[in-house]
Amino acid sequence: MEMKIEEFRAQFMQELRLNAEHEGTAPEVQFVNHAIELLEEIGDVSDVDYIPVEIRGKKRRMMAFDAFAYDEADGALVLIACDFTNEMDNVHTLTNTRIDDLCNRMKNFIDESVNGRISDYCDDSDRAITIAADIKRKFGTGMLNTEIMRFKFIILSNSLLSTQVKNISRENFLERPVELNIWTLERFFQTYTSNSSEIIEFDTSEFGCDGIQCLKADIGDETNYEAYLGIVPGGFLANAYLKHGSKLLQGNVRAFLSIRGKVNKGIRNTIINSPQNFFTYNNGIAVVARSVKFSEDRAKIIHFKDFQIINGGQTTASLANAVIKKEKTVHEMSNLFVPMKLTVLNVEEEMSEDEMEKYNDITKQISECANSQNAVSEADFFSNHPYHVLMENLSIRTLAPPVDGKPYQTIWYYERSRGKWEQNQMQLSPSQRITFCSKQPKNQVIKKEKLAKCLNSFAMKPHEVCQSSAINFKHFAGTISDLYDKSRDSINEIYYKKCVCCVIVFDSLDRIINRSNWYPSGGNKAQIVPYSIAKLMSILPKGQTLDWTSIWKKQSMYPALEEELGRIAFIIHNFLTGEASGGLVRSMSRRADTWEKCKKIKIDLSDQFLGSLIPTEEIKSEEQQAKRASKFNSSIDLAVQIFNLGTVYWRKVYSLVWKEHILNDIELQFINGIANYIGRKNLPTSSQCKKLLKIINKLEDKGFIMP
């Protein structure tokens, strides 16, 4: 029985109210934060700061928003406004008038930041002054030195979108394009029931182009995709990017551009001075699409579905920026063309979860190969790492003890792919969903990005945690890739329990800070939490650690730890606001020297807390036992995997390798022996598996590809 929108809405609102009561916040605050979390999962926004601002300006002009961010990939200032009504049964309507009002409030704040003085209308301590100063600095004095190329306005609402709302496009503001997005509960629901992010689909004619010239590549019949070489008009590419921005960029490319930064001067120079040579000078773009439609003579592509740029993001952004900066009009790009390599995957309209995962994997593999010419490390593609599969399996097997009087154990659900927890419920009946949510509660869902924040905090890297999720995840990826490669057996049940404990401490401290009388509304929790945890870990006595067993058994922080972290959080709060000196804490907290200064703060740990610590040797002993058990299980799994490949397979390997003359006789005979051993229905021993793996690694190092 498939979930209906009414059930989704009721469940969503009920969850908001319970969380608000539990954390001592308003349901509206919960709504904004949860909606932002969903948008970050979808990939619409990243690195958002929730800082509600509402100021009455000159002539009673309202200046307001609830959160803001910067999209470095396409130079966008993102402002988010909330339209929320705390009613379960009476669903309100979001009208054109209300949309205009919310948009104008956001535009008014930007206008006052750039052309006026916010400080004339609020207290000197108001964080709006700092935000306004940051916007003015990024806005610059001209188009050549600006960091803000476009505005993205997002309205979050739990109302129903009025049927009268036909068009939400907006005119340019302060000489920059404006993109407006409205997210209602219905839209979130549709995104999750479709098992994918929203797909961009357009006709080329929307952007003044009668089609893309292309030539189909004859790559044989064994592939499940089609390949084309195309010539893309620069004006079409610029216009498409002006409308859709970084949504056109495949996720890894977006993160890559965010990290690497500014537009390439060579690309810009060619656009302005030698547009006719752009096709020759530029490497072009690589694009993946789900499907395309052709003109009647099949000479041109006239429609794209799920157009994703997997290489050439800088080229695309540069073309759009040239238009915004008035360095070139779209008309003046009539002689500018961009080479395009297009892969069309020809996937079905609706895909199952497995098909969607396979589709995403193919896209990421193509993206990884397409970007191999650039300095993109494997960590940039870590979302696809087998570490996540292992963590997902551990999460299912590792049951948490019953707490709060509940008679059953629960699961800390590791969400390997976006929205999987919600998607797993979509086909369940209401009673089945209740059972599912009681055994795998929403507050026990661990997302990859969240785990990266928690583990990097305990690894004493708070300045990395305070970066955007993409950058912090990249740092985390390097660490975990090393762990997986060098000590895979360390990623076991004990490791997973400790990961969960880190999440428990991180979230608990967030709630403690939120309830503290010293914490101001819209404060800097996102920075205080990682810095407080890192500071505590940095001053633990040598040979001592937290009582991780107690945290796991109670599924909460024990009193001595809770009190100590609460005390440290207040000290960190004062430290960070002092270091910012009127600037943005979020910017200052990302600097390595800020963490270095924080490490020098003198804090004496309480006797009660010191008495709660346990020797690290006890933990190491448990970890070693778990590692040995994991190693044993892994060797059994490997033996079964080798056995299941069968005698015919290993004899085929022997035959192929024999022809290549890349192994000595002993190694060759060993492969033949494995084939015979399996043929007698014997499971390979641990030592046989180890030796076989060594031989396979040698083969692959010499260029042999296993069949």
KELOVO-810135 format. One line per 8 residues: number of its first residue (from 1); their letters; for each residue y negated, x, z negated of C-alpha. Coordinates in Angstrom, 1 decimal, decimal comma, padded with zeros to 4 digits. Last residue first. Layout:
NUM	a	Y X Z; ...
//
This chain:
707	pmifgkde	012,1 037,2 017,0; 010,6 040,1 014,9; 007,9 041,9 016,7; 008,4 045,7 017,1; 005,2 047,7 017,1; 006,3 050,9 015,3; 004,9 049,6 012,0; 006,8 046,4 012,6
699	lkniikll	010,1 048,3 012,8; 009,3 050,3 009,7; 008,4 047,1 007,8; 011,7 045,6 009,0; 013,7 048,6 007,7; 012,0 048,5 004,3; 012,7 044,7 004,1; 016,4 045,4 004,9
691	kkcqsstp	016,6 047,9 002,1; 015,1 045,6 -000,5; 017,3 042,7 000,6; 020,4 044,9 000,3; 019,3 046,0 -003,1; 018,9 042,4 -004,3; 022,3 041,4 -002,9; 022,8 039,5 000,3
683	lnkrgiyn	024,5 036,0 -000,1; 028,0 036,1 001,4; 029,3 033,5 003,8; 031,5 036,0 005,7; 029,0 035,8 008,6; 026,3 036,8 006,1; 028,1 040,2 005,6; 028,6 040,6 009,3
675	aignifql	024,9 040,2 010,1; 024,0 042,4 007,2; 026,4 045,1 008,5; 024,7 044,9 011,9; 021,3 045,5 010,3; 022,8 048,4 008,2; 024,4 049,9 011,4; 021,0 050,2 013,0
667	eidnlihe	019,5 051,8 009,9; 022,4 054,4 009,7; 022,1 055,0 013,5; 018,4 055,9 013,4; 015,8 053,3 014,3; 013,3 053,2 017,2; 015,7 053,4 020,1; 014,2 050,2 021,8
659	kwvlsyvk	017,5 048,9 023,1; 019,2 049,0 019,7; 016,3 047,1 018,2; 016,9 044,1 020,5; 020,7 044,1 019,9; 020,3 044,4 016,1; 017,7 041,7 016,0; 020,0 039,4 018,0
651	rwyvtgln	022,8 040,2 015,6; 020,5 039,3 012,7; 019,7 035,9 014,3; 023,4 035,0 015,2; 024,5 035,8 011,6; 022,1 033,4 010,0; 018,4 033,0 009,2; 019,6 031,1 006,2
643	fiqvaldi	021,0 034,2 004,6; 017,7 036,1 004,8; 015,8 033,2 003,2; 018,5 032,8 000,5; 018,2 036,5 -000,3; 014,4 036,2 -000,4; 014,6 033,3 -002,8; 017,0 035,1 -005,1
635	ssnfksar	014,8 038,2 -005,0; 011,7 036,1 -005,8; 013,5 034,4 -008,8; 014,4 037,8 -010,2; 010,9 039,1 -009,7; 009,5 036,0 -011,4; 011,7 036,6 -014,4; 010,7 040,2 -014,6
627	kaqqeesk	007,0 039,3 -014,3; 007,4 036,6 -017,0; 008,9 039,1 -019,4; 006,1 041,6 -018,6; 003,4 039,0 -019,1; 004,9 038,0 -022,5; 004,9 041,7 -023,6; 001,3 042,1 -022,3
619	ieetpils	000,1 039,2 -024,3; 001,6 040,6 -027,6; 000,2 044,0 -026,7; -003,3 042,5 -026,4; -003,4 042,0 -030,2; -004,7 038,6 -031,3; -008,2 037,4 -032,1; -008,8 034,6 -034,6
611	glfqdsld	-009,9 037,0 -037,4; -012,7 038,3 -035,2; -013,9 034,7 -034,7; -014,1 034,1 -038,4; -015,7 037,5 -039,1; -018,5 036,6 -036,7; -019,2 038,8 -033,6; -022,3 040,9 -033,8
603	ikikkcke	-024,4 040,7 -030,6; -026,6 043,6 -029,3; -027,8 043,0 -025,8; -026,9 046,0 -023,6; -024,5 044,0 -021,4; -027,3 041,6 -020,5; -029,3 044,5 -019,0; -026,4 045,5 -016,8
595	wtdarrsm	-025,9 041,9 -015,8; -029,5 041,7 -014,7; -029,1 045,0 -012,9; -026,3 043,4 -010,8; -028,7 040,8 -009,4; -027,5 037,3 -009,0; -029,1 036,1 -012,3; -032,6 036,7 -010,9
587	srvlggsa	-032,2 034,2 -008,1; -030,7 031,4 -010,2; -033,2 032,0 -013,0; -036,0 031,1 -010,6; -039,3 032,8 -011,5; -041,4 032,2 -014,6; -040,5 035,4 -016,2; -036,9 035,3 -015,0
579	egtlfnhi	-035,8 037,9 -017,6; -037,1 035,7 -020,4; -035,3 032,6 -019,1; -032,1 034,6 -018,7; -032,2 036,2 -022,2; -033,2 033,0 -024,0; -030,2 031,1 -022,4; -028,0 034,1 -023,1
571	ifairgle	-028,8 033,9 -026,8; -028,1 030,2 -026,8; -024,8 030,7 -025,0; -023,7 033,4 -027,5; -023,9 030,8 -030,4; -021,9 028,2 -028,4; -019,4 030,9 -027,4; -018,8 031,8 -031,1
563	eelapyms	-018,5 028,2 -032,2; -016,0 027,3 -029,6; -014,0 030,4 -030,1; -013,7 029,8 -033,9; -012,9 026,1 -033,4; -010,0 026,5 -030,9; -010,9 025,8 -027,3; -008,9 023,0 -025,7
555	qkkwistw	-005,5 022,3 -024,2; -004,1 022,5 -027,7; -001,0 024,5 -026,6; -002,8 026,3 -023,8; -005,8 027,3 -026,0; -003,5 028,4 -028,8; -001,4 030,5 -026,5; -004,6 032,2 -025,1
547	dltqgkpl	-005,6 033,5 -028,5; -008,4 035,6 -027,2; -008,0 039,4 -026,9; -007,8 042,5 -029,1; -006,9 046,1 -028,2; -010,5 047,2 -028,0; -012,8 044,9 -029,9; -014,2 042,1 -027,7
539	ismlkais	-017,8 042,9 -026,6; -017,4 042,6 -022,8; -015,3 039,4 -023,0; -018,1 037,6 -025,0; -020,7 038,7 -022,5; -018,6 037,6 -019,5; -018,2 034,2 -021,1; -021,9 033,8 -021,9
531	ypviqakn	-022,9 035,1 -018,4; -020,6 032,7 -016,7; -021,8 029,6 -018,7; -025,5 030,5 -018,7; -025,9 030,7 -014,9; -024,6 027,3 -013,9; -025,9 025,9 -017,1; -029,5 026,7 -016,1
523	ggspywns	-031,5 023,7 -017,3; -032,0 020,3 -015,7; -032,7 018,7 -019,1; -033,5 021,4 -021,6; -030,8 023,0 -023,8; -031,8 023,7 -027,4; -030,4 020,4 -028,7; -026,9 021,4 -027,4
515	rniirdls	-025,0 018,6 -025,7; -025,1 020,2 -022,2; -024,3 023,6 -023,7; -021,1 022,2 -025,3; -020,1 020,5 -022,1; -020,4 023,6 -020,0; -018,6 025,6 -022,7; -015,7 023,1 -022,4
507	dfvivccv	-015,6 023,5 -018,6; -015,4 027,3 -018,7; -013,0 027,4 -021,7; -010,6 024,9 -020,0; -010,9 026,7 -016,6; -010,0 030,1 -018,3; -007,1 028,4 -020,0; -005,8 027,1 -016,7
499	ckkyyien	-005,8 030,6 -015,3; -004,0 031,8 -018,4; -001,3 029,1 -017,8; -001,0 030,3 -014,1; -000,5 033,9 -015,1; 002,1 032,9 -017,6; 003,9 030,8 -014,9; 003,8 033,6 -012,4
491	isdrskdy	001,4 035,6 -010,2; 002,4 039,0 -011,7; 005,4 038,9 -009,3; 003,1 039,6 -006,4; 002,1 042,9 -007,8; 000,5 045,1 -005,1; -000,1 042,7 -002,2; -000,8 039,6 -004,4
483	ldsitgaf	-003,0 041,6 -006,8; -004,9 043,2 -003,9; -005,4 039,8 -002,2; -006,6 038,4 -005,6; -009,3 041,0 -006,0; -010,6 040,8 -002,4; -010,6 037,0 -002,5; -012,6 036,8 -005,7
475	hkfniass	-015,5 038,7 -004,0; -015,3 036,3 -001,0; -015,1 033,3 -003,3; -018,3 034,5 -005,0; -020,0 034,7 -001,6; -018,9 031,3 -000,5; -019,6 029,6 -003,8; -023,2 030,9 -003,7
467	qcvehpkm	-024,0 033,7 -006,0; -024,1 033,1 -009,8; -020,3 033,9 -010,0; -021,2 037,4 -008,5; -023,8 038,1 -011,2; -021,2 036,8 -013,8; -018,7 039,6 -013,0; -017,1 040,1 -016,4
459	afsnlcka	-013,5 039,5 -015,2; -013,6 036,3 -017,4; -016,5 035,1 -015,3; -014,7 036,1 -012,1; -011,7 034,1 -013,2; -013,7 030,9 -013,8; -015,9 031,1 -010,7; -012,9 031,8 -008,4
451	lkekkivq	-010,9 029,0 -010,1; -013,7 026,6 -009,2; -013,8 027,8 -005,5; -010,0 027,2 -005,2; -010,2 023,7 -006,8; -008,4 023,0 -010,0; -007,7 019,3 -010,7; -007,3 018,6 -014,4
443	nkpqkscf	-010,3 016,4 -014,8; -008,9 014,1 -012,1; -005,7 013,5 -014,2; -002,3 014,5 -012,8; 000,2 012,6 -015,1; -002,2 009,7 -015,9; -003,7 009,8 -012,4; -000,3 009,4 -010,7
435	tirqspsl	000,8 006,6 -013,1; -002,4 004,7 -012,5; -002,0 005,3 -008,8; 001,5 003,9 -008,8; 000,2 000,7 -010,5; -002,5 000,3 -007,9; 000,0 000,9 -005,0; 000,1 004,3 -003,4
427	qmqnqewk	-000,9 005,2 000,2; -004,3 006,7 -000,6; -003,1 008,5 -003,8; -002,1 011,8 -002,3; -005,3 011,8 -000,3; -007,4 012,0 -003,4; -005,6 015,0 -004,8; -005,5 016,6 -001,3
419	grsreyyw	-009,3 016,5 -000,9; -009,6 020,0 000,3; -006,4 022,1 000,6; -004,7 024,1 -002,1; -005,7 021,8 -004,9; -004,1 023,2 -008,0; -003,2 020,2 -010,1; -003,1 020,9 -013,8
411	itqypkgd	-000,1 018,7 -014,6; 000,5 016,5 -017,6; 003,1 016,1 -020,3; 003,9 012,7 -021,9; 003,6 010,9 -025,2; -000,2 011,0 -025,4; -001,6 011,4 -028,9; -004,6 013,4 -027,8
403	vppaltri	-002,3 016,2 -026,4; 001,0 016,4 -024,5; 001,8 020,0 -023,4; 000,9 021,2 -019,9; 003,6 021,2 -017,3; 004,0 024,3 -015,1; 006,2 023,4 -012,1; 003,6 021,6 -010,0
395	slnemlvh	000,9 024,1 -010,8; 003,2 027,0 -010,0; 004,0 025,6 -006,5; 000,2 025,2 -005,8; -000,4 028,7 -007,1; 002,2 030,1 -004,7; 000,8 028,2 -001,8; -002,7 029,5 -002,7
387	yphnsffd	-001,6 033,1 -002,8; -000,2 032,6 000,7; -003,8 033,2 002,0; -005,4 030,7 004,3; -008,6 030,2 002,3; -008,8 034,0 002,3; -010,4 034,1 005,7; -013,5 036,0 004,6
379	aesvanqs	-011,3 038,2 002,5; -009,7 039,5 005,6; -013,0 041,3 006,2; -015,5 040,3 008,8; -017,3 043,4 010,2; -017,3 042,1 013,8; -014,8 042,7 016,6; -012,1 040,8 014,6
371	nacesiqk	-014,3 037,7 014,8; -012,3 036,0 017,6; -009,0 037,0 015,9; -010,0 035,4 012,6; -011,4 032,3 014,3; -008,3 031,8 016,3; -006,2 032,1 013,1; -008,6 029,8 011,3
363	tidnykem	-008,4 027,1 014,1; -004,6 027,4 014,1; -004,4 027,1 010,3; -006,7 024,0 010,4; -004,5 022,3 013,0; -001,3 023,1 011,0; -002,9 021,7 007,8; -004,0 018,6 009,7
355	edesmeee	-000,5 018,2 011,1; 001,0 018,5 007,6; -001,5 016,0 006,2; -000,7 013,6 009,1; -003,1 013,5 012,0; -005,0 010,6 013,5; -006,7 011,0 016,9; -004,0 013,3 018,2
347	vnlvtlkm	-004,6 017,0 019,0; -005,5 018,5 022,3; -006,2 022,0 021,0; -008,9 022,9 023,5; -009,9 026,6 023,4; -013,2 027,5 025,0; -014,5 030,9 025,8; -018,2 030,6 026,6
339	pvflnsme	-020,7 032,8 028,4; -024,4 031,8 027,7; -027,0 030,9 030,3; -030,7 031,3 030,4; -032,5 030,3 033,7; -033,5 026,8 032,4; -034,5 028,3 029,1; -038,2 027,6 029,7
331	hvtkekki	-037,4 023,9 029,6; -035,9 024,3 026,2; -039,2 025,9 025,1; -039,4 029,5 024,2; -041,2 031,4 021,5; -042,3 028,1 020,0; -040,9 029,2 016,6; -038,6 026,1 016,6
323	vanalsat	-037,5 026,8 020,2; -036,7 030,5 019,5; -034,9 029,4 016,3; -032,5 027,3 018,3; -031,6 030,1 020,6; -031,2 032,5 017,7; -028,9 030,1 015,8; -026,6 029,9 018,8
315	tqggniiq	-026,4 033,7 019,3; -026,0 034,3 015,6; -023,1 031,8 015,5; -021,3 033,5 018,3; -017,7 033,3 017,2; -015,9 030,3 015,8; -018,3 027,6 017,2; -016,7 024,3 016,4
307	fdkfhiik	-017,0 021,2 018,7; -015,0 018,4 017,1; -014,8 016,2 020,2; -016,7 017,4 023,2; -017,9 015,4 026,3; -019,2 016,3 029,8; -017,0 019,2 030,8; -017,7 020,2 034,4
299	ardesfkv	-015,7 020,7 037,5; -013,2 017,9 036,9; -014,5 016,1 040,0; -015,0 012,9 037,9; -016,7 014,8 035,1; -014,5 016,0 032,3; -013,6 014,9 028,8; -012,8 017,3 025,9
291	sravvaig	-010,4 017,4 023,0; -010,0 019,0 019,5; -012,5 021,7 020,3; -012,6 025,4 019,6; -015,5 027,5 020,7; -016,1 031,3 021,4; -019,6 032,3 022,2; -021,2 034,8 024,4
283	nnytffnq	-021,0 038,6 024,5; -024,7 038,8 025,5; -026,2 041,2 028,0; -024,9 039,7 031,2; -025,5 036,0 030,4; -028,8 036,8 028,8; -030,2 038,5 031,9; -032,2 035,6 033,1
275	psniitnr	-033,7 035,1 029,6; -035,2 038,6 029,8; -038,3 038,7 027,6; -038,0 036,0 025,0; -034,2 035,3 024,9; -033,4 039,0 025,4; -035,7 040,1 022,6; -034,1 037,5 020,2
267	igknvkgr	-030,6 038,8 021,0; -031,7 042,4 020,4; -033,4 041,5 017,1; -030,3 040,0 015,6; -031,2 037,0 013,4; -031,1 037,7 009,7; -028,3 037,3 007,1; -024,9 038,8 006,7
259	islfarvn	-023,8 036,6 003,9; -024,9 033,3 005,2; -023,8 034,2 008,7; -020,2 035,0 007,5; -020,1 031,9 005,4; -021,0 029,8 008,4; -018,5 031,8 010,6; -015,7 031,0 008,1
251	gqllksgh	-016,5 027,3 008,0; -016,6 026,8 011,8; -020,2 026,5 012,9; -021,4 023,3 014,5; -022,2 021,9 011,1; -024,6 024,8 010,8; -027,3 022,8 012,6; -026,4 019,4 014,1
243	klyanalf	-029,6 018,3 015,9; -031,3 021,7 016,5; -027,9 023,2 017,1; -027,1 020,8 019,9; -030,6 021,4 021,4; -030,3 025,2 021,3; -026,8 025,0 023,0; -028,0 022,7 025,7
235	ggpvigly	-031,2 024,8 026,3; -029,1 027,9 026,6; -027,0 026,4 029,5; -023,3 027,1 028,9; -021,2 028,9 031,5; -017,5 028,3 030,8; -014,1 030,0 030,6; -011,3 027,6 029,7
227	aeyntedg	-008,1 027,6 027,6; -005,7 024,7 027,0; -003,5 024,3 023,9; 000,2 023,9 023,0; 001,2 027,2 024,7; 004,5 027,7 026,5; 003,4 026,3 029,9; 001,5 029,3 031,2
219	idaklcqi	-002,0 030,8 030,6; -003,6 029,6 033,8; -007,3 029,6 032,7; -009,3 026,5 033,5; -012,8 027,3 034,9; -015,9 025,7 033,5; -019,4 024,5 034,3; -020,7 022,5 031,3
211	gdcgfest	-022,0 019,1 032,0; -025,1 017,1 033,0; -027,2 018,7 030,3; -030,3 017,2 028,6; -028,9 017,3 025,1; -027,4 013,8 024,8; -026,1 014,4 028,4; -023,5 016,9 026,9
203	dfeiiess	-021,8 013,9 025,3; -021,1 014,2 021,6; -018,5 014,3 018,8; -019,0 016,0 015,5; -016,0 015,2 013,2; -016,4 014,2 009,6; -014,1 016,3 007,4; -010,4 015,4 007,4
195	nstytqff	-007,7 013,2 005,9; -009,2 010,1 007,6; -008,9 008,4 004,2; -011,0 011,1 002,6; -013,9 010,9 005,0; -013,8 007,1 005,1; -014,1 007,0 001,3; -017,0 009,4 001,2
187	reltwinl	-018,8 007,2 003,8; -018,1 004,0 001,9; -019,4 005,6 -001,3; -022,7 006,2 000,5; -023,9 009,5 002,0; -027,1 009,3 004,1; -028,0 012,4 006,1; -031,5 013,2 007,5
179	evprelfn	-032,2 016,2 009,7; -035,8 017,3 010,1; -036,9 019,8 012,7; -039,9 022,1 011,8; -043,5 022,0 012,8; -044,6 020,9 009,2; -042,3 017,8 009,7; -040,5 017,0 013,0
171	ersinkvq	-039,7 013,4 013,5; -036,8 011,7 011,8; -033,5 010,2 013,0; -032,1 007,5 010,7; -031,4 004,9 013,4; -029,8 001,5 013,0; -030,4 000,6 009,3; -030,5 -003,2 009,5
163	tsllsnsl	-026,8 -003,4 008,6; -027,9 -002,2 005,2; -026,0 000,7 003,7; -024,1 -000,5 000,6; -025,3 001,0 -002,6; -023,7 004,0 -004,4; -026,3 006,3 -002,8; -026,8 009,9 -002,1
155	iifkfrmi	-029,7 010,7 000,3; -029,7 014,1 002,0; -032,8 015,6 003,6; -032,3 018,8 005,6; -035,4 020,6 006,7; -035,6 023,3 009,4; -036,6 026,9 010,0; -037,3 028,0 006,4
147	etnlmgtg	-037,2 031,8 006,1; -040,7 032,2 007,6; -042,0 035,6 008,8; -042,4 034,9 012,5; -043,2 031,2 012,1; -046,3 031,8 010,1; -047,6 032,1 006,6; -044,3 032,0 004,8
139	fkrkidaa	-042,1 029,0 004,1; -039,8 031,2 001,9; -042,7 032,1 -000,4; -044,0 028,5 -000,5; -040,5 027,2 -001,3; -040,1 029,7 -004,1; -043,5 028,7 -005,6; -042,5 025,0 -005,4
131	itiardsd	-039,2 025,8 -007,2; -041,1 027,7 -010,0; -043,6 024,9 -010,4; -040,9 022,3 -010,5; -039,4 024,1 -013,4; -042,0 022,5 -015,7; -043,3 024,9 -018,3; -046,9 024,7 -017,2
123	dcydsirg	-046,8 021,0 -017,5; -047,2 018,8 -014,4; -049,8 017,6 -011,8; -052,1 020,5 -011,2; -049,2 022,9 -011,3; -047,9 021,4 -008,0; -050,8 023,1 -006,2; -051,3 022,2 -002,5
115	nvsedifn	-050,4 023,2 001,1; -046,8 024,6 000,8; -045,6 023,2 -002,5; -047,6 020,0 -002,0; -046,1 019,4 001,4; -042,6 020,2 000,2; -043,0 017,7 -002,7; -044,4 015,0 -000,4
107	kmrncldd	-041,6 015,5 002,1; -039,0 014,7 -000,7; -040,9 011,6 -001,9; -041,4 010,5 001,8; -037,6 010,7 002,4; -036,9 008,5 -000,7; -039,5 005,9 000,3; -038,3 005,8 003,9
99	irtntlth	-034,7 005,3 002,8; -035,9 002,5 000,4; -037,7 000,7 003,2; -034,8 001,1 005,6; -032,6 -000,6 003,1; -029,8 000,5 000,7; -028,2 -002,7 -000,5; -027,0 -003,3 -004,1
91	vndmentf	-023,5 -003,9 -005,3; -023,3 -006,3 -008,3; -019,8 -005,8 -009,8; -019,9 -002,4 -011,4; -023,6 -001,8 -012,0; -025,3 001,5 -012,8; -027,5 001,6 -009,7; -028,1 004,9 -007,9
83	dcailvla	-030,3 006,1 -005,1; -030,3 009,9 -005,4; -032,4 012,4 -003,5; -031,2 015,8 -002,1; -033,4 018,5 -000,7; -032,0 021,2 001,6; -034,3 023,9 003,0; -032,6 025,2 006,2
75	gdaedyaf	-032,4 028,6 007,7; -029,3 027,9 009,8; -026,7 030,0 008,0; -028,8 030,5 004,9; -028,6 026,8 003,9; -031,0 026,7 001,0; -030,4 024,3 -001,9; -032,1 021,5 -003,8
67	adfammrr	-031,3 018,7 -006,2; -032,7 015,5 -007,6; -035,8 014,9 -005,5; -039,4 013,7 -006,2; -043,1 013,8 -005,3; -044,8 010,4 -005,7; -048,4 010,1 -004,4; -050,5 008,4 -007,1
59	kkgrievp	-053,7 009,3 -005,2; -052,9 012,9 -006,0; -049,6 013,6 -007,5; -047,0 011,7 -009,6; -044,1 014,1 -010,3; -040,3 013,4 -010,4; -038,0 016,5 -010,2; -034,3 016,5 -011,0
51	iydvdsvd	-032,8 020,0 -011,0; -029,2 020,1 -009,7; -029,0 023,4 -007,9; -026,8 023,4 -004,8; -024,9 026,6 -003,6; -023,3 024,9 -000,7; -023,9 021,8 001,5; -022,1 019,8 004,2
43	gieellei	-018,8 021,7 003,8; -016,6 018,8 002,9; -015,8 020,4 -000,5; -019,5 021,1 -001,0; -020,3 017,4 -000,2; -017,7 016,3 -002,7; -019,2 018,5 -005,4; -022,7 017,2 -004,6
35	ahnvfqve	-021,3 013,6 -005,0; -019,9 014,5 -008,4; -023,1 016,1 -009,6; -025,3 013,2 -008,3; -022,9 010,5 -009,8; -022,5 012,3 -013,1; -026,3 012,5 -013,5; -026,6 008,8 -012,6
27	patgehea	-023,9 007,9 -015,2; -026,1 009,5 -017,9; -024,9 012,4 -020,0; -023,1 012,8 -023,3; -020,1 014,6 -021,8; -017,4 012,1 -022,7; -019,6 009,0 -022,2; -020,8 010,3 -018,8
19	nlrleqmf	-017,2 011,2 -017,8; -016,0 007,7 -018,7; -018,9 006,1 -016,8; -018,4 008,2 -013,7; -014,6 007,5 -013,7; -015,2 003,8 -013,9; -017,7 004,0 -010,9; -015,2 005,9 -008,7
11	qarfeeik	-012,3 003,7 -009,6; -014,2 000,6 -008,8; -015,5 002,0 -005,6; -012,1 003,2 -004,5; -010,6 -000,1 -005,3; -013,2 -001,9 -003,3; -012,8 000,5 -000,4; -009,1 -000,3 -000,1
3	mem	-006,2 002,0 -001,1; -003,1 001,7 001,2; 000,0 000,0 000,0
//
